[in-house]
Every structure is written in structure tokens, then in C-alpha cells.
Amino acid sequence: MTVRVEKLGRAHSTDAREIMATGGDARITLDPETGLNRYYSAPSPTDVLAYASSTANDISPQAYAQVTARLAEIGAKLPPPAYAAGLEALRDRIRAAYGLPGDVAIVFAASGTDLEYVALACVSGRAAGGTHNILLGADEVGTGCIHSAHGRYFAERTALDVATRAGEPVPGLDSVALDLVDIPVRDAEGRVRPSGEIRAAMATSIGSARAAGRHALVHVVHGSKTGLILPSLADIDRLRAGSGRDVTIVVDACQARITGPAVLDYLERGAIVCVTGSKFMGGPPFSGFALVPAALASEAPSLPCGFATIFRRAEWPANWPGAAALPDSTNLGLLLRLEASIFELERFRQLDPGDVTRVILAFHAAVRAEIIDRTEARRVAPYPPGDRDEADAHPIEMRTLSTLDLSALNGGASFEDAQRWHKQLIARQVRLGQPVKCVRLADGRWGATLRIGLTMWQVADRAALSDEALERSFGADMAVVREALAAVAA
């Protein structure tokens, strides 16, 4: 399996590529034979036809040029003060891009999975009985989050290159009473559960936490692996009204398919918002940041001692209790990955909203015209049965992702078939988002799915095209995807 990498010149380009593949867990490591990470991508532009923003991206040539220029400016031997200054500048740029108040605290992490520790740190000690962590749809977020949400290491090595063992408690968090419950976002048949039903299950779990003297940390999703927003903002308000200070909300917006006003809606409700730069935003894997409301940050307890194995000092706001005890070292790979991501965020936010809508709708139409209407594939609805009107009111960014139900292929294609096809597509220079278990076969097995998703930079690159040119551009790409799918599924 090979991927053709564009040659962008030797000055800094090789260094930038190698550096951006450091400072994370094992998922970021490039295979010496293929030059790719576990998600079959690499932190340099390629000529692969990639619509895989739901899993991992290829960096755009423009962002790569930005990163190489930044690397030339700061140098490969970055001292801790310069690292801190670089991250502080990124905090300002993120607040500006989303239109956030200056007092919103921002914590950086090497991946979205690491961001779960931020939420746990914010609520540690809020109740004598500990923390009751309520996940929503573990299959619709990330597999490693089960460990990190339980206050445990999720990989064999952290971003600080500290050897750990997946499943072992993070020191300091192991002294905190912490239990975990997962509320499924889909029923046994794979259908999306209604928002009200999810709210009711959460309310019951919150009640159990209160009875046990625990603080409830409640997860909601804004753009899951299949594009779900659940529960609704109205149902979140109902939960908060009935729970008061017994509940803290954390929003999994790690796909980054979220608008500035939506971020503000959550922050105004005291919610922590977690975003990654490597999905819709379009940066290379892996990077993330947590947006923490000022009031919540001001009440935060001191960080657990084990965070010194996960985070560096500058990745937390300077005045955060316990941050001074973290290693005063640097993660140049993370800084450059964040630089690429925020560059794309800023470029996207500068686009005319009308052009953004035109591009996204053209993409959506091309998926239908070339794949849905011409094959046995079907779109998995990104909303509960009967809730299409509410889903249609979601921000246009939610239409940048289509989950394809491919189970009708070959008389009943399975999830395992989709996993195999995903790898075979790579060999044909086509990369889509990994399959998700959301379609049931008649025999009870999970059916085949794959996901097609845009990135911010793919929108920005096409924003100046006419409607006719957009139709031709996306139509040609989706035709290639259709033909490649037909070949691997034959």
C-alpha cells in the first residue's frame, strides 16, 4: 500500500513532516514502509482523493506552506518560553475565530481523547462522593474515550513519551471516586434515539449520582461520527434546570462541525466545549483544545499529579491551579499541527457565508447524484426517526458529512466487509472515513458503512467556483469514489 506524496521542495518540508508526526501517542507514528499513520494519512499533502474528515485528514498545500514558514521562523529547537508564547498566540486566534470572550480559558491537548482529562480536572472535588461521568454514544465518539473518561490511560505511551499501560489509572485521578455510564445514542437496531428519550435517561442517571453524593459530568455530542447533535439545546436546558450545580456539561464537538454562535450557546450554559483540529478543520492528526467557561475555570481545583505524564505546562493557562507543577518542556509537533488547523479555521471563517453554503450543498448533491442515485448505497439519516425538520435547521456545516449504508451490496455486506474495503480503497488512492456500527443486517450483524466528509480547506479551495464548476468538480470526485467502491466490493 503506497501513497504518492507531492514534492514541495527540500527546505524545511521533510523536517516539518517528521516533526508533525511527533508529540502524540502511537496513533501518530508513521510506518517506515508506508509513510502513513494508523489512519492511512500523513502530515504532508498527497494526491490521494481524500474525503475522510470524519476520521483523519490530509493537510492542504496552503497549510503545509504556512507550517513550513512557521518552522523556519521559530526553528526546530524551541525553548519553553517560545512554546508558551506560541500557544498563547493560538489562544487569541481561536477566540477571535469563534468570536469568544477573552476570559474563556483554553487548554491544549495532543488529541481529542486527551481532552477528556480536562473535563475530569474541571469537576474534580465538586462533590464528596466523587464524579459520575455520563458518556453519550461511546461508539459515536472515540474508542479511547472510554479509558480517558474513566480517568485511565488509553495508550501505551503519552504525548510526553511516558510509557504507560492502557486501562491503568492516571495518578491523582485514581484517588478520586469516579464511575462511568454510557447512554447509547442508537437503539439495538441502529436507529438514532430521540432527544427526549436521551434526556430522560440522563436525568435518571443524574438522579442516581445525586443520591450517591456524586457530581454528574454529562456528555453531549455536537457532530458525532455520523453527524448527530444530541440532545437538543432545549433538552440540555431542561436537564440544567432540574439539576443546578449538581451537573456540568461537556460538549464533544471534536469533529469541529460547529459554528461560533453554537460554541457561545454552550459556553453560556457553563459547558466545556472540546474541539479537535484534525477532522472538519482540516489539520493533520492529532491536536485538540478545550474551551472552558471563565466561571468554571475560576473554580477549578489543582491538577492531579498524574497530569505531569500527559500535559506540558504551557498547554494549560498560566494561572490554572497546579499547572506550574507540569513539565516545562515543549511539543513542537503539537504546535505545528495546531498552527495548520487554526490557519484553516481562520481561512474558513473569512469566507462569504453564501459561498460556504453553495459549496456544501454542491457536495451534498454530488454524493446523491453519483453514489446514492446510481448504486445500492443509501444515506444514514443523521437524526432520529421523524425529526428531519429539526435536523434541517442545523447549521450548514452538518451537511459536510454523509454516512453511506453499503449493506445492500453483495446481498448483505457486513461491517467487516467495510473495514476491508476501506483499506483496499487506499490502494486505489481513495480515502474515506472509517466504518461506524449504525446499520443492522437481518441476521443481527452490523452492516457495512463508510463516511464521506468535507474539510474546511476543501470548501475554501472551491469557494470562488461557479455553480456549474462546483457541480463538475464534486461530480468528478464522487464518480471516482463510486467506481472505486464498485471495484473493491466486486
C-alpha positions as CSV (number, residue, x, y, z in Angstrom):
1,M,0.0,0.0,0.0
2,T,1.6,3.3,-1.1
3,V,0.6,6.9,-1.2
4,R,2.2,9.4,-3.6
5,V,3.4,12.4,-1.7
6,E,3.9,15.7,-3.5
7,K,7.4,17.1,-3.5
8,L,7.2,20.6,-2.1
9,G,10.9,21.3,-2.0
10,R,13.5,20.1,0.4
11,A,13.9,23.3,2.5
12,H,12.1,22.5,5.8
13,S,9.5,20.3,4.2
14,T,10.9,17.0,5.3
15,D,11.5,18.4,8.8
16,A,8.0,19.7,9.0
17,R,6.5,16.4,8.0
18,E,8.6,14.5,10.5
19,I,8.1,16.9,13.4
20,M,4.3,16.9,12.9
21,A,4.4,13.2,13.4
22,T,5.9,13.6,16.9
23,G,4.5,14.6,20.2
24,G,1.4,12.3,20.3
25,D,0.6,8.7,21.2
26,A,1.3,5.7,19.0
27,R,-1.5,6.6,16.6
28,I,0.5,9.5,15.2
29,T,3.6,7.4,14.4
30,L,4.4,7.0,10.7
31,D,5.0,3.4,9.4
32,P,8.5,3.4,8.0
33,E,7.4,1.3,5.0
34,T,4.2,3.2,4.0
35,G,5.0,6.6,5.5
36,L,1.4,6.6,6.9
37,N,-0.1,6.6,10.4
38,R,-2.7,4.2,11.6
39,Y,-5.4,6.1,9.8
40,Y,-3.5,5.9,6.5
41,S,-2.7,9.6,6.4
42,A,0.4,11.6,6.9
43,P,1.1,15.3,7.9
44,S,2.0,16.3,4.3
45,P,-0.1,17.0,1.2
46,T,-0.8,14.0,-1.1
47,D,-2.6,13.4,-4.4
48,V,-4.9,10.9,-2.7
49,L,-8.6,11.6,-3.3
50,A,-9.5,12.1,0.4
51,Y,-13.0,12.7,1.8
52,A,-12.1,11.4,5.2
53,S,-12.5,14.3,7.5
54,S,-14.6,12.2,9.9
55,T,-11.5,10.1,10.6
56,A,-8.3,11.9,9.7
57,N,-7.2,14.4,7.2
58,D,-4.5,15.2,4.6
59,I,-3.1,18.6,5.2
60,S,-3.6,21.1,2.4
61,P,-0.7,22.5,0.4
62,Q,-1.6,26.0,1.8
63,A,-1.5,24.9,5.4
64,Y,1.7,23.0,4.8
65,A,3.3,26.1,3.4
66,Q,2.1,28.0,6.5
67,V,3.7,25.4,8.8
68,T,7.0,25.3,7.0
69,A,7.2,29.1,7.2
70,R,6.3,29.0,10.9
71,L,9.0,26.4,11.4
72,A,11.6,28.5,9.6
73,E,10.6,31.4,11.9
74,I,10.8,29.7,15.2
75,G,13.4,26.9,14.5
76,A,13.3,23.3,15.4
77,K,14.9,23.9,18.8
78,L,12.1,25.7,20.5
79,P,12.7,26.8,24.1
80,P,9.8,26.5,26.6
81,P,9.1,30.3,26.8
82,A,8.7,30.4,23.0
83,Y,6.4,27.4,23.1
84,A,4.3,29.1,25.7
85,A,4.2,32.3,23.7
86,G,3.2,30.3,20.6
87,L,0.3,28.6,22.3
88,E,-0.9,31.9,23.9
89,A,-1.0,33.4,20.4
90,L,-3.1,30.5,19.2
91,R,-5.5,31.0,22.1
92,D,-6.1,34.6,20.9
93,R,-6.6,33.4,17.4
94,I,-9.1,30.7,18.4
95,R,-11.1,33.2,20.5
96,A,-11.1,35.6,17.5
97,A,-12.1,32.9,15.0
98,Y,-15.1,31.8,17.1
99,G,-16.0,35.3,18.5
100,L,-15.4,34.2,22.1
101,P,-14.9,36.5,25.1
102,G,-11.3,37.0,26.2
103,D,-11.8,35.2,29.5
104,V,-12.7,31.8,28.0
105,A,-9.9,29.5,29.2
106,I,-8.3,27.3,26.5
107,V,-6.4,24.0,27.3
108,F,-4.5,22.3,24.5
109,A,-4.0,18.5,24.1
110,A,-2.3,16.2,21.7
111,S,-5.7,14.5,20.8
112,G,-9.4,14.6,21.4
113,T,-9.1,11.6,23.7
114,D,-6.7,13.6,26.0
115,L,-9.3,16.3,26.3
116,E,-11.5,14.1,28.4
117,Y,-8.9,14.6,31.2
118,V,-9.5,18.3,31.1
119,A,-13.2,17.8,31.8
120,L,-12.4,15.5,34.7
121,A,-10.0,18.0,36.1
122,C,-12.6,20.8,36.0
123,V,-15.1,18.9,38.2
124,S,-12.7,17.0,40.5
125,G,-13.7,17.6,44.1
126,R,-17.1,19.2,43.3
127,A,-18.9,16.6,45.4
128,A,-17.9,14.5,48.4
129,G,-18.9,11.3,46.7
130,G,-16.8,11.9,43.6
131,T,-17.7,12.2,39.9
132,H,-20.4,10.3,37.9
133,N,-19.3,10.5,34.3
134,I,-22.2,10.1,31.8
135,L,-20.9,9.4,28.3
136,L,-23.3,9.6,25.3
137,G,-22.9,7.0,22.5
138,A,-19.3,5.8,23.0
139,D,-19.4,4.2,19.6
140,E,-20.2,7.7,18.1
141,V,-17.2,9.4,19.7
142,G,-13.9,7.7,20.1
143,T,-12.9,4.3,21.4
144,G,-10.1,5.6,23.6
145,C,-12.5,7.9,25.4
146,I,-13.9,5.0,27.4
147,H,-10.5,4.8,29.2
148,S,-9.8,8.5,29.5
149,A,-13.3,9.3,30.6
150,H,-12.7,6.8,33.4
151,G,-9.5,8.6,34.5
152,R,-7.3,5.9,32.9
153,Y,-4.5,5.9,30.4
154,F,-5.8,4.9,26.9
155,A,-2.5,4.2,25.1
156,E,0.9,2.6,25.7
157,R,2.7,6.0,25.6
158,T,1.6,9.6,26.2
159,A,2.4,12.7,24.3
160,L,5.3,13.3,26.7
161,D,6.8,9.9,25.6
162,V,6.0,8.4,29.0
163,A,5.4,4.7,28.9
164,T,2.0,3.7,30.3
165,R,-0.4,0.9,30.1
166,A,-3.9,1.3,28.7
167,G,-6.5,0.9,31.4
168,E,-4.3,1.9,34.3
169,P,-5.4,4.8,36.4
170,V,-3.8,8.2,36.0
171,P,-2.1,9.1,39.3
172,G,-4.2,11.6,41.2
173,L,-7.3,10.7,39.4
174,D,-7.2,7.2,40.9
175,S,-7.7,8.8,44.3
176,V,-11.0,10.4,43.1
177,A,-14.2,8.3,43.3
178,L,-15.1,8.1,39.6
179,D,-17.7,5.9,37.9
180,L,-18.8,5.8,34.3
181,V,-22.0,5.1,32.5
182,D,-22.6,5.1,28.7
183,I,-26.0,6.1,27.4
184,P,-26.4,4.7,23.8
185,V,-27.2,7.2,21.1
186,R,-28.8,4.5,19.0
187,D,-31.1,1.6,19.8
188,A,-30.3,-2.1,19.2
189,E,-31.3,-1.8,15.5
190,G,-29.0,1.2,14.9
191,R,-31.8,3.8,14.9
192,V,-31.0,7.2,16.5
193,R,-32.8,7.7,19.8
194,P,-35.0,10.8,20.2
195,S,-33.5,13.7,22.1
196,G,-36.2,13.5,24.8
197,E,-35.5,9.8,25.4
198,I,-31.8,10.5,25.8
199,R,-32.6,13.4,28.2
200,A,-34.8,11.2,30.3
201,A,-32.0,8.5,30.5
202,M,-29.6,11.2,31.5
203,A,-31.9,12.7,34.1
204,T,-32.3,9.2,35.7
205,S,-28.5,8.8,35.8
206,I,-28.1,12.3,37.3
207,G,-30.6,11.4,40.0
208,S,-28.6,8.3,40.8
209,A,-25.4,10.4,41.0
210,R,-27.1,12.9,43.4
211,A,-28.3,10.1,45.6
212,A,-24.7,8.8,45.8
213,G,-23.3,12.2,46.6
214,R,-21.6,12.5,43.2
215,H,-21.2,15.3,40.8
216,A,-22.6,14.4,37.3
217,L,-20.4,15.2,34.3
218,V,-22.8,14.9,31.3
219,H,-21.5,14.5,27.8
220,V,-23.5,15.7,24.8
221,V,-22.5,15.5,21.1
222,H,-22.4,18.2,18.6
223,G,-21.4,16.4,15.4
224,S,-20.8,12.8,16.2
225,K,-19.1,10.3,13.9
226,T,-22.3,10.2,11.8
227,G,-23.2,13.9,12.2
228,L,-25.6,13.8,15.2
229,I,-26.4,16.7,17.5
230,L,-27.9,15.2,20.7
231,P,-29.6,16.0,23.0
232,S,-31.1,19.3,21.7
233,L,-30.3,22.6,23.3
234,A,-33.8,22.7,24.7
235,D,-33.3,19.3,26.4
236,I,-29.9,20.4,27.8
237,D,-31.7,23.4,29.3
238,R,-34.3,21.1,30.9
239,L,-31.5,19.0,32.4
240,R,-29.8,22.0,33.8
241,A,-33.0,23.5,35.2
242,G,-33.6,20.3,37.2
243,S,-30.1,19.7,38.3
244,G,-28.5,23.1,39.1
245,R,-24.8,22.9,40.3
246,D,-25.0,19.1,40.5
247,V,-24.3,18.9,36.8
248,T,-21.5,20.0,34.5
249,I,-22.0,19.7,30.7
250,V,-19.1,18.8,28.4
251,V,-19.7,19.1,24.6
252,D,-18.0,16.6,22.3
253,A,-17.6,18.9,19.2
254,C,-14.4,17.1,18.3
255,Q,-15.5,16.8,14.6
256,A,-15.3,20.6,14.6
257,R,-18.6,20.9,12.6
258,I,-19.7,23.7,14.9
259,T,-20.3,27.4,14.4
260,G,-19.1,30.3,16.6
261,P,-22.7,31.0,17.8
262,A,-23.2,27.4,18.7
263,V,-19.9,27.4,20.8
264,L,-21.2,30.5,22.6
265,D,-24.6,28.9,23.3
266,Y,-22.8,26.0,25.1
267,L,-20.3,28.2,26.9
268,E,-23.1,30.5,28.2
269,R,-24.7,27.4,29.7
270,G,-21.4,26.7,31.6
271,A,-20.4,23.8,29.3
272,I,-16.9,22.8,28.4
273,V,-16.5,22.5,24.6
274,C,-14.0,20.1,23.2
275,V,-12.7,20.5,19.6
276,T,-10.0,18.9,17.5
277,G,-8.1,20.3,14.6
278,S,-7.8,17.1,12.6
279,K,-11.4,16.5,11.4
280,F,-13.5,19.0,9.6
281,M,-11.0,21.8,10.4
282,G,-8.5,20.0,8.2
283,G,-5.3,20.0,10.1
284,P,-3.1,16.9,10.4
285,P,-3.7,14.3,13.1
286,F,-3.7,14.9,16.1
287,S,-4.5,18.1,18.1
288,G,-7.2,19.4,20.3
289,F,-8.4,22.2,22.6
290,A,-11.0,22.5,25.3
291,L,-12.9,25.8,25.7
292,V,-13.7,26.3,29.4
293,P,-16.1,29.0,30.6
294,A,-14.4,31.6,32.8
295,A,-16.6,30.8,35.9
296,L,-15.8,27.1,35.7
297,A,-12.1,27.7,35.3
298,S,-12.0,30.1,38.2
299,E,-13.3,27.4,40.5
300,A,-11.0,24.6,39.2
301,P,-9.1,22.6,41.7
302,S,-5.4,21.8,41.4
303,L,-4.4,19.5,38.6
304,P,-3.8,15.8,39.5
305,C,-0.2,14.8,39.9
306,G,-0.5,12.3,37.0
307,F,-1.1,15.1,34.5
308,A,2.6,15.6,34.6
309,T,2.8,12.4,32.4
310,I,0.2,13.8,29.9
311,F,0.5,17.6,29.6
312,R,3.1,20.3,29.5
313,R,2.9,23.5,31.5
314,A,2.2,25.8,28.6
315,E,-0.8,23.7,27.4
316,W,-2.8,25.0,30.4
317,P,-3.5,28.6,31.1
318,A,-0.7,30.0,33.2
319,N,-2.9,30.8,36.2
320,W,-4.5,27.3,36.3
321,P,-4.0,25.7,39.8
322,G,-1.3,23.1,39.6
323,A,-0.1,24.0,36.1
324,A,3.2,25.1,37.5
325,A,4.0,21.5,38.5
326,L,3.7,20.3,34.9
327,P,6.9,19.7,32.9
328,D,8.2,23.0,31.4
329,S,9.1,21.4,28.1
330,T,7.9,21.8,24.5
331,N,5.9,19.9,21.9
332,L,6.8,21.3,18.6
333,G,4.8,18.7,16.7
334,L,1.7,19.8,18.5
335,L,2.4,23.5,18.0
336,L,2.8,22.9,14.2
337,R,-0.3,20.8,13.9
338,L,-2.3,23.4,15.8
339,E,-0.8,26.1,13.5
340,A,-2.1,24.2,10.5
341,S,-5.6,23.7,12.0
342,I,-6.1,27.3,13.1
343,F,-4.8,28.5,9.8
344,E,-7.6,26.5,8.1
345,L,-10.2,27.7,10.7
346,E,-9.3,31.3,10.0
347,R,-9.4,30.8,6.3
348,F,-12.8,29.2,6.5
349,R,-14.2,31.9,8.8
350,Q,-13.2,34.6,6.3
351,L,-15.3,33.0,3.5
352,D,-18.6,34.6,2.5
353,P,-21.4,32.5,4.2
354,G,-23.3,32.3,0.9
355,D,-20.3,30.7,-0.8
356,V,-19.9,28.3,2.0
357,T,-23.5,27.2,1.6
358,R,-23.1,26.9,-2.1
359,V,-20.1,24.6,-1.8
360,I,-21.5,22.4,0.9
361,L,-24.8,21.9,-0.9
362,A,-23.0,21.1,-4.2
363,F,-21.0,18.4,-2.3
364,H,-24.2,17.1,-0.8
365,A,-25.9,17.0,-4.2
366,A,-22.9,15.2,-5.8
367,V,-23.0,12.4,-3.2
368,R,-26.6,11.8,-4.1
369,A,-26.3,12.1,-7.8
370,E,-23.2,10.0,-8.2
371,I,-23.5,7.5,-5.4
372,I,-27.0,7.3,-3.8
373,D,-28.9,7.5,-7.1
374,R,-26.5,5.3,-9.1
375,T,-25.7,2.5,-6.6
376,E,-27.4,0.4,-3.9
377,A,-25.9,2.7,-1.3
378,R,-28.2,4.7,1.0
379,R,-27.6,7.7,3.3
380,V,-27.8,7.0,7.0
381,A,-30.1,9.7,8.4
382,P,-28.3,12.0,10.8
383,Y,-31.3,12.4,13.0
384,P,-33.9,10.4,15.0
385,P,-36.8,9.0,13.0
386,G,-39.4,11.7,12.4
387,D,-37.0,14.6,13.3
388,R,-35.9,15.7,9.9
389,D,-37.3,19.2,10.3
390,E,-35.2,19.8,13.3
391,A,-32.1,18.3,11.5
392,D,-32.8,20.6,8.5
393,A,-32.5,23.6,11.0
394,H,-29.0,22.5,12.0
395,P,-26.0,24.7,10.8
396,I,-24.9,24.0,7.2
397,E,-21.7,22.5,8.5
398,M,-23.6,19.4,9.4
399,R,-24.1,18.6,5.7
400,T,-20.4,18.3,5.2
401,L,-20.6,14.6,6.3
402,S,-22.6,11.7,4.7
403,T,-22.6,8.2,6.2
404,L,-23.2,5.7,3.5
405,D,-25.1,2.5,4.2
406,L,-23.5,-0.1,1.9
407,S,-25.1,-3.1,3.5
408,A,-27.2,-3.8,0.3
409,L,-24.0,-4.5,-1.6
410,N,-23.3,-8.1,-2.3
411,G,-26.6,-9.3,-0.8
412,G,-25.7,-8.1,2.7
413,A,-22.3,-6.5,3.2
414,S,-21.1,-6.5,6.8
415,F,-19.1,-4.1,9.0
416,E,-16.1,-6.3,8.5
417,D,-16.5,-6.0,4.7
418,A,-16.5,-2.2,5.0
419,Q,-13.3,-2.4,7.1
420,R,-11.7,-4.4,4.3
421,W,-13.0,-2.1,1.6
422,H,-11.7,0.9,3.5
423,K,-8.1,-0.4,3.3
424,Q,-8.5,-1.5,-0.3
425,L,-9.7,1.9,-1.3
426,I,-6.4,3.4,0.0
427,A,-4.5,1.3,-2.5
428,R,-6.7,2.9,-5.2
429,Q,-5.7,6.3,-3.9
430,V,-9.2,6.9,-2.4
431,R,-9.6,7.5,1.3
432,L,-13.0,7.8,3.1
433,G,-14.0,7.9,6.7
434,Q,-13.8,4.6,8.6
435,P,-17.0,2.5,9.0
436,V,-19.3,3.0,12.0
437,K,-21.7,0.5,13.6
438,C,-25.0,2.1,12.9
439,V,-26.8,-0.3,10.4
440,R,-28.2,-3.7,11.4
441,L,-28.4,-6.7,9.0
442,A,-31.3,-9.1,9.1
443,D,-29.1,-11.7,10.8
444,G,-28.2,-9.3,13.6
445,R,-24.7,-8.4,12.5
446,W,-23.6,-4.9,11.9
447,G,-23.8,-3.8,8.3
448,A,-21.3,-2.1,6.0
449,T,-20.9,1.7,6.2
450,L,-18.3,4.3,5.1
451,R,-18.3,8.0,5.5
452,I,-17.7,10.8,3.0
453,G,-16.8,14.2,4.6
454,L,-15.5,17.6,3.5
455,T,-12.8,19.6,5.2
456,M,-12.7,23.4,5.7
457,W,-9.9,23.7,3.2
458,Q,-11.9,21.7,0.6
459,V,-14.6,24.3,1.0
460,A,-12.2,27.2,0.9
461,D,-10.5,25.9,-2.3
462,R,-13.8,25.8,-4.1
463,A,-15.5,28.9,-2.8
464,A,-14.8,31.0,-5.9
465,L,-16.1,28.4,-8.3
466,S,-19.4,28.9,-10.2
467,D,-22.3,26.7,-9.5
468,E,-21.6,24.8,-12.8
469,A,-17.9,24.4,-11.9
470,L,-18.8,23.1,-8.4
471,E,-21.1,20.5,-9.9
472,R,-18.4,19.3,-12.3
473,S,-15.7,19.3,-9.6
474,F,-17.6,17.3,-7.0
475,G,-19.3,15.2,-9.6
476,A,-16.0,14.0,-10.9
477,D,-14.7,13.2,-7.5
478,M,-17.8,11.3,-6.4
479,A,-17.7,9.4,-9.7
480,V,-14.1,8.2,-8.8
481,V,-15.4,7.2,-5.3
482,R,-18.3,5.3,-6.9
483,E,-16.1,3.4,-9.3
484,A,-13.5,2.6,-6.6
485,L,-16.3,1.3,-4.3
486,A,-17.6,-0.9,-7.1
487,A,-14.2,-2.3,-7.7
488,V,-13.4,-3.3,-4.1
489,A,-16.9,-4.6,-3.5
490,A,-17.0,-6.7,-6.6
